[in-house]
Amino acid sequence: MDLQTMLEKCRREQWRVGDLDWNTRPREMSRADEIAIVQYFTDMAGIERLAGALFEQQRKNTDDETLKEIFETFVKDEVRHAHAAQMLADYYDVHKYRLFQPNAALMRFTPHFINAIRFLPPEIANTYITSGELILDVALLRSISDHVKDEMSDQAMELINRDESRHIAMDFHMVEFYATQEYREAQANRPKAPLPRRLAAAWAFANVLYYGAPFFRDVFFEPMRRVDPSGKRMRQAFKRIQLLGTKDEVKEHPFTRFMTGLQEVYNDHLVARVVFGRIIRRILGVDASLISRLYSEDDVKRTQKMSFDEMAQDALGLKLQN
C-alpha cells in the first residue's frame, strides 16, 4: 500500500453530516422495530466514538508522519460517524417510546479497551481493532441498513461504509507491518518494560478479556441475531478474521499462537472443551459457532498466495454480496 496515495484518498473522501438531507420522514414501522432501530443507532454512536479514541491512540503510537495524518483523518471519520449515528437515532425515534442510553456493556468495556491500547503491544491492539472493524463493516452496518430499509439510513450508511473501507484497508496494512521480520526483531531487541508498566499492561489485558465478552454479545451478536438471523454475515466476517491468523507471517506472533491455540483446544479436544469450554468462550469473547473453524484447507492455500492488500479487498468485496 502506498501511504501517500491513501492519505490523499482520505482527504478527498471527507464529507459532512449536513450534506445529508434530513428533511424527510422515516418509513412506518412497528413499535418493536422502532425501539430496536433507535437502540442500534444509539449504540453505533458509542462504538464509533470508541473507534475514534483507538485511532487517536494509534496516531500517538506511530513515528511515521504520513501514518499520523492518516489516523488523524480516521479520527475525524469516527467523530462524524458518531454524530451521524446519533442523528439517525433521533431521526427514527418518532414516538419517543422510552429514553435511549448506550448499552451498559459498551460503556463498561470502552475505558478498559482504550487503556489497553496504551499499554499492550501494538500488534495485539491492532488485532482487536481489525477484528472489530471487520465485524462492524462486513456484518453489522450493512445488516442494520438492510433491516431499516429506509432512504435516510441508506444515504448515511453508504458514506459511512466508504470511510470504513479505507479503515479496513489500513488495518490489513498494519497487520502486515507488525508481521514483518524487522518489526519482530525490533520488538525482541527492545529493553524490557519497567515492572509497573508490565503490570499495567497485564491488568489492562485482563479487563479487556473480562469485559470483552459481554460487550461483543450485547452490542454485536444480539443485534445481529435480529437483523441477520441466518448468521451468514457474521460468519463471513469471522472467517476473514480466522484466515488472517493462518498467514505464515501472522501466525508466528505469540498472541496469534495463544488465540489459535485456544481455538484448537476447543475444536479438537472434547474433554478439554467440556472442562474449559466456558473459560475459552469468555477469553475469545464469541459464541461457540464462531470458534469453530469457518474455513477450508483450500481457503488457507488461497490465503497464503494473497497479499494483505488483496485480503483486505476480498473482505471488502463481501459488502457487495447479499
Beta strands, then each sheet from edge to edge (+ up, - down):
end
